Each structure stands twice: as C-alpha cells, then as structure tokens.
C-alpha cells in the first residue's frame, strides 16, 4: 500500500524517541527479499521499472509490522491497531466473491467432473469462478473436492477428492517474457542458458528451488526441484537468487501434473502395443522437447 501525503493533509503529531533506523532509498538495481516478519514487498515491486525503482523511498525501512504496531500503540493510534488486515481482494471487501464476479460476467454453466473417472459430480455457474487448488463446494457431496484443471472452451471444471491429490502437483511451467529488475537477465543465465535459483508465486509461500532455462524470446522454463501444489496460469512467478529479487514472469503454460505422469507410466508398464506405438497419456514435455509446451511457443 502506498501513502500519498499532500501539504494540505493534516495528521496527528507523533512524538518518538530518536529512531535507530532510517528511511531507505533504493539506489541498487534490484530489490531485496523480505526478511522473516517483513511485508513481502518484493511481490509488489517485481514489475516496477528500473527508472522508477531508483527513485523509490521505503519510509518504514527494515521495520517489521509488529514493530510498527508497537510505535502506533505508544502513540495511542488505536485506529491503526484495530484495523483488520486484508487477506482477500481489497476492492471486493466482505461481499460474496461469486456474486461480485457475476455482476460483471455472464454465467457460463458447466459441469464438475472427476479427474479420476470422468464422472459428472455436479454443476457450477462458471469456470472462471474457480482457481486451481481451491475447494469446490459441490451440492450433495459431503467429502471435499478440489479444483485441479479447467476447460474454458467447454466450461468444465475437473476436481480431485483430496487436497494432496497428485493432479494438483506440477514441476514445470513456462512464463511470459521475464521482467528483470536489473533490466538484463543475470549474466550466468545469459552465459549458460540455465541457472539455479528460487521462485514463488504466492504471497508468503516458501521459496521453491528451481532451474531456469532461458529461451530466445526472453521467456523462461521453470523446472522445480520438487513438484509444487496449485500452480495456475495467470499468476506471476517471482525469481530470487539469495536475498535478491531478480524479477518475474507471468505463468502462461503448465507441464503435466504428477497424476498424468503417474497414469502414463502405469499404462506404459502394462502396454502390449508394438514398436512406435504408446499411450497418449503422460507426455514427456519439457525444455527442448514435447508438443504444446516446447520452446517454439
């Protein structure tokens, strides 16, 4: 959140002892990853231009949220302490998310379909109301089901019966052209076309070790060392090297889920098809190989 204060703005006078911290200005060509207990501002700054970042002020410096609240308490700024933190979409507020979206988009009824056996479990008002990984509340079913895939053409939402179902886990994705905070890709990535680093795509999630593969068009493949739950197109993958936030790219495509890969291996192990034939499930897509997700996209 940014605070803009004009000369006409009147605010309470706050008296404080001489602080042991100073307002920070970013002169560097990158941003630093938030430390434990800090607001993860890197997830907000990873798309800021270098020209703007050079002129950016961080008035709270390295202060934690708890320390800021302590300052507010010492100065009797109770309205600050009592304000609840926003955990959802700030402009939606307490309104029902589905009702809010349907004020702007026409309903597109579709089916909830089991990813395991293609059974139709129920209906919904629009595939765009759901995101990968969230619980799908299906009328008449007591056990929880979770969204694992969406078909925007047919309007179907595929679901799985467990929050840790392998259909929710993937280890490969491709981004749009990456916005590098330092304006250029890291030298090691340019030189070797591959680089080990970390990434995240949600606020406060643990950093995930990965390998980046740089494509000629500036996009990257991201191969996670371990499969990650609920990757979704449209989210931003933010990259880190040590404490430095390198930049980000929008997730455009996903590799096959662990469930599809397991299913393909299972079919391969019992297949009696002749040479040159094989199961259609479980494609070995990845950097440099495979249809659909290959580097030519």
Buried (B, 14 or more C-beta within 10 A) or exposed (E): EEEEEEEEEEEEEEEEEEEEEEEBEBEEBBBBBBEEEBBBBBBEBBBBEBEEBEEBEBEBEEBBEEEEEEBBEEBEBEEEEEEEEEEEEEEEEEEEEEEEBBEEEEEBEBBBBBBBEEEEBBEBBBBBBBEBBEEBEBEEBEEBBBBBBBEEEEBBBBBBBEEEBBBBBBBBBBBBEBBBBBEEBBEBBEEEBBBEBBBBBBEEBEEBEBBBBBBEEBBBBBBBEEBBBBBBEEBBBBBBBEEBBBBBBBBBBBBBBBBBBBBBEEBEEEEEEEEEEEBEBBBEBBBEEBEEBBBEE
